[in-house]
C-alpha cells in the first residue's frame, strides 16, 4: 500500500540520518530525486552541520492534483510532499535541474544562483550530426528510459494506437532496462 511505502521511506530516512551523524569530517550529500527518501535525511544533516555540502537533483515536478489522473487524496499528498521538498531544498548548496523550463519553475521557490541546468547526458551535437546507416530500421518514435510503471510505459500502447490511426506503418522503439518481468508481459 502507499501508506506502507511512505512509512518505509520515513524509516529509511531515519536510519540514514542516524548513520550520517556518525561520519566525521565534511562530505557531500547527493539527493538523486525528489522522493522524500532521497532528501529527508540530507536535509536534516544540512541543518545539523553547515560544513556538509548538499546537492539535489530534480527531474520533474508533480503536477497539481486537479490535473493528475488517479486518486485525489494520494495525488494531493504526493504533490504536498513535493512542494515541502522544494522549500527544504533552499538549504541545499546546489540544485540540478534537467532543462530551462524546469529551472524557470524552480527559481520561483529556490534562489536562481543555487539552480543549475544539468541535462540527462544527451549530446545534442552528436544527435544533430548523426547519419543513420542506409538500411537501418526506421522508427517514428522512441521511448528511452527505465521501463517501469512510474515512467508511464503502460500508457504507450494506448497512445501508439492513436498514432497508428494517422500513421499506420509507424514503428515505436522501446529502449531501456526492464527489471519487472510481469511488466514486459503487460506491455506486450
C-alpha positions as CSV (number, residue, x, y, z in Angstrom):
1,X,0.0,0.0,0.0
2,X,1.1,3.6,-0.5
3,X,1.0,4.2,3.3
4,X,3.4,1.3,4.0
5,X,5.7,2.6,1.3
6,X,5.7,6.1,2.8
7,X,6.3,4.6,6.3
8,X,9.2,2.6,4.9
9,X,10.6,5.8,3.3
10,X,10.5,7.6,6.6
11,X,12.1,4.6,8.4
12,X,14.9,4.5,5.8
13,X,15.4,8.3,6.2
14,X,15.7,8.0,9.9
15,X,18.1,5.1,9.6
16,X,20.2,7.1,7.1
17,X,20.2,10.2,9.3
18,X,21.4,8.1,12.3
19,X,24.2,6.7,10.2
20,X,25.2,10.0,8.6
21,X,25.5,11.6,12.1
22,X,28.4,9.2,12.9
23,X,30.5,10.2,9.9
24,X,33.3,12.6,10.8
25,X,34.7,15.3,8.6
26,X,33.0,17.2,5.8
27,X,31.5,15.5,2.8
28,X,28.9,15.9,0.0
29,X,25.4,14.5,0.1
30,X,23.6,13.9,-3.2
31,X,19.9,13.5,-3.3
32,X,19.1,11.8,-6.6
33,X,15.4,12.7,-6.8
34,X,12.6,14.5,-5.1
35,X,11.4,11.3,-3.4
36,X,11.3,12.0,0.3
37,X,13.5,9.0,1.0
38,X,16.3,10.7,-1.1
39,X,16.2,14.2,0.6
40,X,14.8,14.0,4.1
41,X,18.0,12.7,5.9
42,X,20.3,15.0,3.9
43,X,18.0,18.0,4.7
44,X,18.3,17.4,8.5
45,X,22.1,16.8,8.2
46,X,22.5,20.1,6.4
47,X,20.6,21.8,9.3
48,X,22.8,20.0,11.8
49,X,26.1,20.5,10.1
50,X,26.8,23.5,7.8
51,X,30.2,22.1,6.7
52,X,28.4,19.4,4.7
53,X,27.6,20.2,1.1
54,X,24.2,19.1,-0.2
55,X,23.4,18.7,-3.9
56,X,19.8,17.9,-5.1
57,X,18.7,16.6,-8.4
58,X,15.2,17.5,-9.7
59,X,14.0,15.6,-12.8
60,X,10.4,16.9,-12.8
61,X,7.7,18.5,-10.6
62,X,4.5,16.8,-9.8
63,X,1.5,18.5,-11.4
64,X,-1.4,19.8,-9.5
65,X,-3.7,17.1,-8.0
66,X,-6.6,18.5,-10.1
67,X,-4.7,17.9,-13.3
68,X,-3.3,14.5,-12.4
69,X,-5.3,11.3,-13.0
70,X,-5.7,8.9,-10.1
71,X,-6.8,9.1,-6.5
72,X,-7.3,12.7,-5.5
73,X,-6.1,12.2,-1.9
74,X,-3.0,10.3,-2.9
75,X,-2.2,12.9,-5.6
76,X,-2.7,15.7,-3.1
77,X,-0.4,14.1,-0.6
78,X,2.2,13.4,-3.2
79,X,2.0,17.0,-4.5
80,X,2.3,18.3,-0.9
81,X,5.4,16.3,-0.2
82,X,6.9,17.5,-3.5
83,X,6.3,21.2,-2.5
84,X,7.6,20.6,1.0
85,X,10.7,19.2,-0.6
86,X,11.2,22.3,-2.7
87,X,11.0,24.5,0.4
88,X,13.6,22.3,2.1
89,X,15.9,22.5,-1.0
90,X,16.5,26.1,-0.1
91,X,19.1,24.6,2.3
92,X,20.9,22.8,-0.5
93,X,24.1,24.2,-1.8
94,X,23.3,23.3,-5.4
95,X,20.1,22.2,-7.2
96,X,20.5,20.5,-10.5
97,X,17.6,20.5,-13.0
98,X,17.1,18.9,-16.4
99,X,16.2,21.9,-18.5
100,X,15.5,25.6,-18.8
101,X,11.7,25.2,-18.4
102,X,12.2,23.3,-15.1
103,X,14.7,25.9,-13.9
104,X,12.2,28.7,-14.6
105,X,9.6,26.9,-12.3
106,X,12.2,26.1,-9.6
107,X,13.6,29.7,-9.3
108,X,10.2,30.9,-8.1
109,X,10.9,29.0,-4.8
110,X,14.7,28.5,-4.7
111,X,17.2,31.3,-5.4
112,X,18.5,31.2,-9.0
113,X,22.2,31.2,-8.0
114,X,21.7,27.8,-6.5
115,X,19.9,26.3,-9.5
116,X,21.9,25.0,-12.5
117,X,20.9,23.1,-15.6
118,X,22.4,19.6,-16.0
119,X,20.8,17.7,-18.8
120,X,20.3,14.0,-18.8
121,X,23.7,13.3,-20.5
122,X,22.4,13.8,-24.0
123,X,24.8,15.4,-26.5
124,X,22.6,17.4,-28.9
125,X,25.6,18.0,-31.1
126,X,26.0,14.2,-31.7
127,X,22.3,13.8,-32.3
128,X,22.2,16.6,-34.9
129,X,25.3,15.2,-36.6
130,X,24.1,11.6,-36.6
131,X,23.7,9.9,-40.0
132,X,21.7,6.6,-39.9
133,X,23.0,3.6,-41.9
134,X,21.2,3.3,-45.3
135,X,19.4,0.0,-44.4
136,X,18.7,0.7,-40.7
137,X,15.3,0.2,-39.4
138,X,13.3,3.4,-39.1
139,X,11.1,4.4,-36.1
140,X,8.6,7.2,-35.9
141,X,9.2,7.5,-32.1
142,X,11.4,6.1,-29.3
143,X,10.8,5.6,-25.7
144,X,14.1,5.7,-23.9
145,X,14.4,5.2,-20.2
146,X,13.9,2.7,-17.4
147,X,11.0,0.5,-18.3
148,X,8.9,0.9,-15.1
149,X,5.3,1.7,-14.2
150,X,6.3,5.1,-12.9
151,X,7.6,6.1,-16.3
152,X,4.2,5.7,-17.9
153,X,5.2,2.8,-20.2
154,X,1.7,1.2,-19.9
155,X,0.3,4.3,-21.5
156,X,2.4,3.6,-24.6
157,X,0.0,1.0,-26.2
158,X,-3.0,3.4,-26.0
159,X,-1.0,6.4,-27.2
160,X,0.5,4.3,-30.0
161,X,-2.9,3.2,-31.2
162,X,-3.8,6.9,-31.7
163,X,-0.6,7.5,-33.6
164,X,-1.3,4.4,-35.8
165,X,-4.6,5.9,-36.9
166,X,-2.8,8.6,-38.8
167,X,0.5,6.7,-39.5
168,X,-0.5,3.1,-39.9
169,X,3.1,1.9,-40.7
170,X,4.8,3.8,-37.9
171,X,7.0,1.9,-35.6
172,X,7.8,2.5,-31.9
173,X,11.1,1.5,-30.4
174,X,11.2,0.9,-26.6
175,X,14.7,1.0,-25.2
176,X,15.7,0.6,-21.6
177,X,16.3,-1.7,-18.6
178,X,13.4,-3.9,-17.6
179,X,13.6,-5.2,-14.1
180,X,10.0,-6.2,-13.6
181,X,9.2,-9.4,-15.5
182,X,5.4,-9.0,-15.4
183,X,5.7,-5.5,-16.9
184,X,7.0,-6.9,-20.2
185,X,4.1,-9.2,-20.5
186,X,1.6,-6.3,-19.7
187,X,3.3,-4.1,-22.2
188,X,3.2,-6.7,-25.0
